[in-house]
Amino acid sequence: MTVVESRTVVTTELTDEDLKLMGTEQEPVDNGLIYFIMLLNGAGVLFPWNAFLSAPDYFARYGDGFMSYVSVAYSIPNLLTLIILVLVGRRIPMLLKTIPSYICLFLILIAVPVLGFAGVNTNAGFYITLTLVCLLGISSSILQGGIFGLAGMLPSTITQAVMSGNGLSAVVVILIRIVCKVATEFKNIDPEDKDAVERALLISTSVYFFVSAAFMIICLISFIFILRTDYIKYYIRKSEQTTVSQSGVVNEMAKYDRYQNIEESAEVKVSVITVFRKIWLMAFCVFFVFAVTFPIFPGFCFIVPSSFQGNLKWLDWYPIVIVAIFSFGDFIGRTLPKWVVVFSPDTLVIPVLLRSLFIALYLLCLVPRVFAHDAIPLTLMFFIAFTNGYFSSLPMMFAPGKVLDHERQTAGTMMTLFLVGGIMVGSNFGRLLIFLYGF
């Protein structure tokens, strides 16, 4: 399959000096600003999703298995949207991918506490919340494709920054969740007063949803800023490998930013099949990593009973502890490749396949309960999270180096496609396991 793409070039009022730079120029050096902003936007991509994942106690009102429904409702529309993006996404200007996506994510995050304050907690709340998750999956997919597509045109360390940002978002969200939950406990609420407990839970949950919504605006502003930097413009020009005449500048995006021009340059043919042949092993690795992780988290890990059933306070915190351990382990794993790369692209598949043993081990914490003490599933969760972060970051870093410069954005989007495909397969496999075990 060959995709004819209208290549998107981002410039800032091309001058004679800019046109000279279209030829040969020295590779710019990032002083840390680009890395930080891409890390910030990597966090922004998954911040709303992690806000949902970090509220298992709040969403328990819809049933113990609700979180597994959330992962399915998120992953399917997310994957279908990415498939469309692989085929036609490059014809969509970058700002048209990011601005509407960030705004939509902002509104979704605001809607969750609004539903709670409106008292929509019945079956209607169940289906409305899942609908919001579907919209979240679509918006995140468009945004994720744009962020990773841009990162694919940049040095591999920037892709690693995005992956670290993905993990960082989980850490920040769970920290906000913990702070809010602790703050409500200082109010000496009677645990027997269910109405008071529900009100406190709603307030604590709403705070971090509102904070997450505000974070979307910060990410949007930073992304618009980064597109105007010389560093980004250099690598976009290098990827496009086209020459744009000063008279050919068309200000298509003036309604968003009168200084921001997005031009349609010469059509470039990129074969999806050719790109896939170059990156298929890396695509399989990132797919399989998430296909193993998501049956466990956020799949059946929340239905594994605690060994301290008599401790009501621990039972209240137990799901939050699970999320916290996963968030920190995943972040450490995503960050480590910046300094330590143990496996090569050819050997990476071996540890990725071995991770499938985690599913069997974690199931032994459920039925039959071979590992009954809470220390076992929580320890397993850390290693699942750490290897998830590490072995998902490596293929995302390796893939852009296997293709030509003008194929990098397509490769980045395709890798994201397989990443989300792994999430979808893992989520549905998790639901299947829950069904088979009768939970």
N, C-alpha and C positions, 0 to 999 in steps of 0.2 A: 504494500500500500504506500502510495506517495501522497504526501500532503503538500499542497501549494500554499505557502504562507506569505502573508504580507508582513514583512518584518517590522517590528516596532523599534524605533530609535528615539531615545529621550535626549533632548538637547535643551539649551537655554539661550534663545536668541543668538543663532550662529553668527559669529563675526569672522573677519578675514583670518584672524588668529586661530579660531576654532577650526576653520576649513583646512588650515595647514596641518592641524593635529590629526586630521583624518588619514594622513599618510603615515609617517613614522614618528614615534614619540617614545619616550622612556616609560617603562612600566612604573606606575605610581606606587607609593608605599603607604600602607594604612598605619596611621599613628594610634590606632585602637578605637577610633570613633566609628568606623564602618563596622568593625567587629561587634561593638557594643550595640549599635542600632539594629543590626541584623539579628543579634541575640535577643534584643527586645521584641522584634517582630516575630521571631520564632516562638517566643513566649506568648505573644498575642494570638497566634494562630490557634493554640490549644488552651488558652486561658478560659474561654467559655465552657469548653468541654470538661476541663478539670474542675470548674465550678460545680458542674453537675455531679461529677464523680466524687467530689469531696463532701457531698451532702447525703450519704446513704441513710443517716438517721432521720433526716427531714423527709426524704422520699419513701421511707418505710411505711408511711400512711397509705401508700398504694399497694402494699404487699411486700413480703420478704424477697420475692424474686424480681422486684421491679427494676433493679439495676441491670439485670441481664437483658430486660426488654429495652432499656435505654441504649445499651451498646448496639443492639440490633437495629433500632430505629435510627441511630446515628450513622452506622457503617454502610448500610445499603444505599441511601441517597447520596452519601459521600462518595462511594465508589462509582455510582452511575454518573454523577456529575463530573468526576475526574476522567471517565472514559470519553465523555463529550469534549472535555478540555484538551485531551491528547489529540483529538481529531481536528478541532477548530479553534482551540483556545488561543493559539498564537495570532489569530486574526483580531482578537479582542485587545484593545489598548490596555496597557498595564494599569493605568489609573482607574479604568472602568472595571477592572477586577478587584482592586483593593478598596476603593472608596465605598461602593455600595455594600461590599461584604462586611467591612468594619461597621458601617451604620446598621446593617441588619443584625449583626451579632450584638451590638449595643442594645437594640430594641428587644431582642430575645432575652437578654439578661435582665432587663428591666421588667419584662413581663412576668418572670417567675415569682418575685415577691409580690407583685400586684395581684396575681392570682391568689396567693396566700392570704393577703390582707382582705381580699374580696370574699374569702371563705369558700373558694372552689376546691374542695378536698374530696369530693366523691368520685364516681366513675367519670364524670365530666372532666374533673381535674386530671385523672389518669390519662385520658385520651388527648386533652389539650396539651398536657406536658409532653407527651410523646410526639405530638405534632410540632411543638417548639423544637424538640430534639431533631426531628427530621429537617426542619428549616436550618437548624444549627449545622447539621451535616452538610447540607448544600452550600451554605455560606462559607463554612470552614474549608470545604473542598476547593472552591474557587480561590479563596485567599491563599490556601496552602499551595495550590498549583502556581500561583503568581509569585509567592515568596521563594519557593524552591526553584522555580524557573529562573528567577533572577539570580539566586545563589549559584545555580549551575553554570552561569556565565562567569562567575568570579572564582578566585583561588579556592582550593578545597577547604582551607581553614574557615572560610565564610560559611560553607555548608555545615561544617562542624559547629559553628556558632549558632546557626539556626536550630540544629538538633539539640544543642545544649539549652537553647532558649525553650524548646519544647519541654525539656525536663525541668527547667527552672520554673516554668509556669505552674507546674504541679506543686513544687516546693512552696512557692509564694502563696498559692491559693490555700494549701492545707495549713500553713502558718496563720493565715488570716482566719481560717475556720477555727483553729485551736484557740486563738486569742478571743474570738467572739464567744466561743463555747465556755471558756473559763470565765469571761466577764459576766455571763448570765448566772453562773453558779454562785457568785458572790452576793447575789440578791436573796439568798436563803429561801429559795422557792421550795415549798412543800412538795416532795415527789408524789404525794398522794393526790395533789390538786392537778388533775390532768389538764384543765383549761389553762392554768398558769404555766405549766410545763410547755404546752403547745405554743402559748404566746411567746415565751422566752426563746423557744426553738425557732419560731418564725422570725423574730427580731434578729437573732444571731445569724441566721441563714441569709436574711435579706441584706445585712450589712456587707457581707463579702460578695453577694451578687451585684450590689451597687458599686462596690470598689472595682469589681471585674469589668463592669460596664464603663466606668471612668477610664480604666486602663486601655480600653479599645480606642478611645479618643486620642490618648497619648501615642499609641502605636501608629495611628493614622497620620498624625502630624509628623512623627519622626520618619515615616516612610516617604511622605511627600518631600521632606527635606533631603533625604539621602539620594533621591533620584536627581537632585540638582548638583551633587558633588562631582568634582573632576574625576575622582576615583571610579565611580559607577559609570560615568559617561565614557571613560577610556575602555572599560571592558565590554560595554555594550557595542561600541564602535568596533572593537576587535572581533566580537562575536558575529556581528552583522557583516563585516567585510564589504561594506558598500561605501560609495562616495556620494555625499549629498550636496548638491549645489545650493548656494545661498538663496537663489531665486525659487528653489523648490520647497522651501519651508512652508508648511501648512499648519497653522495654529488650530488644531482640531480640539484641543482641550482647554481653550481659553475660558470656558464656562466654569472650569474647576480652579485654574490658576493662570492668570494672565501672563505669567512669566514662563509657564510650562508648555512646551510644544511637543506634540507627538506626531511624527511624520510617517507616512507610508512610503517606504523605499522600494527598491526593486524586489520583485517576487523571487523567492528562493525556494527550491524544492528540497524537502527533507523527507526521506523515506523512513517511515515508522518501523518497517521490518528491518531495514539496515541498522537502525539505531538499536533495536531490540537484540539483534544478533550480537552486537558488541557488548551489551550490558546484561544479557539474560541471566547470568549466574549471580550478579549482584542483585538483580530484581528478585530472583528466587530467594536469596538470603534474607532480604528485608521482608519479603512476603512471609516466609516461614517463621521468622522471629516473632512477628505479631500474631500469626496463626497459632502459635504455642502459648503466647502470653494471655491473650484475651479470653480463652475458655476459663482461665484461672482468675484473672483480674481484668474487668470487674465481674467475672462470671460467677463461679460457684464459691469463691472465697468468702463471700458474705453470709453464706448459709452453713459454713463450717461452725458447729457450736463451740462455744468457749468452755474450757474445763473448769471455770469458776462461775458456775451458774448461780451461786448464792450471793455473789457480790454484784449488787445492782448498779453501783457506780461504775465498776469495770465493764459490765455489759453495755452500759450507755456509751462508754468510750471505745470499746473494742473495735467497731467498724472504722472509727476515726484513726485509731492506731494503725490499722491495716493500710489505710490510704496514706498515712504519713510515712510508714516504712517503705511502701512502694515508691512514693514520690521522691524521697531522699535517695534511695538506691538507684532509681532510674536516672536521676540527675547526675549522680556520681559517675554512672556508666556512660552517659552521653558526653560528659566533660572530659573524661580520661583520655580519649583519642587525640586530644590536642597535644598531649605530651607522650603518650605511650601507645604504640601500634604494634601489637604482638603478632597478628596474623596478616598474611599477604592476601591479595584478591583470589589467589588460587587455593589457599588453604582455609579460608574463612568458612567455607561451607561445612567443614567437619564439626567445629563446636556448635554451629547453628543447628545442625541435625541432632546433636547430642542433647540439646535443650529440651527435646520432646520428652525426656525422662521426667521433667518437672511435673507434667500432667499426672503421670502415674503416681509419683511421690505425694503430690498434694491430695489426690483422691484417697490415699490411704489415711488422710486426716479426717475424712468424711465417712466413707463406708467401704470396707470395714475400718473401724477407728484403730488402726495399728499405732498411730501417733496421736495420743489423746491430749497430751499437755500442750497448752497454747504456745509454748516456746518453739515447738517444732514448726507449725505452719507459719509463725511469724518470722522465723529464721529462713525458712524456704522462700517466703515472700521477698525478703531482702535480696537473695541471690537471683530470684526470678527477675526482679526489677533491675538489678545491676547488669545482668547479662542482656536483658532487653535493651537497656540504654546503650551499652557498649557495642553489641553485635548488630544493632540497627543503625548506629552512626557510621560504622566502618563502610558498609556497602554504599551508603549515601555519599560518602566522601570519595570512594574509589570510582564510582560510575562516571562522573564527568570527565575523568582522565582517560577514559577508554573511547571517547568519541571526539570528533572534530569540533573546533570552536563553534561553528554555526549550528551544530547539532546539540549543544550542551543544554539549551533551554528545554528542548524536546525530551532529552534524556532525564533532566530533572523532574519534569512533569510525569514521565513514565515511571520513574522510581517511586514517586509519590502515589501513583496509581496502584502499584504493586504493594506498597505499604498499606494503603487503605484496603486493598483486596485481602491482605492478611488479617486485618482487623475484622472485616466482614465475615470471613470464613471462621476465624476464631470465635467471634461473638455468637454465630449461629451454632457452632459446635458446642459452645458452652451451654446454650439453651437446650440443645439435644441431650447433653449429659445430665442436666438438671431434670429434664423430663424422664429420662431412663431411670434415674435414681429415685424418682417419685417425690421430688421436692416442689 
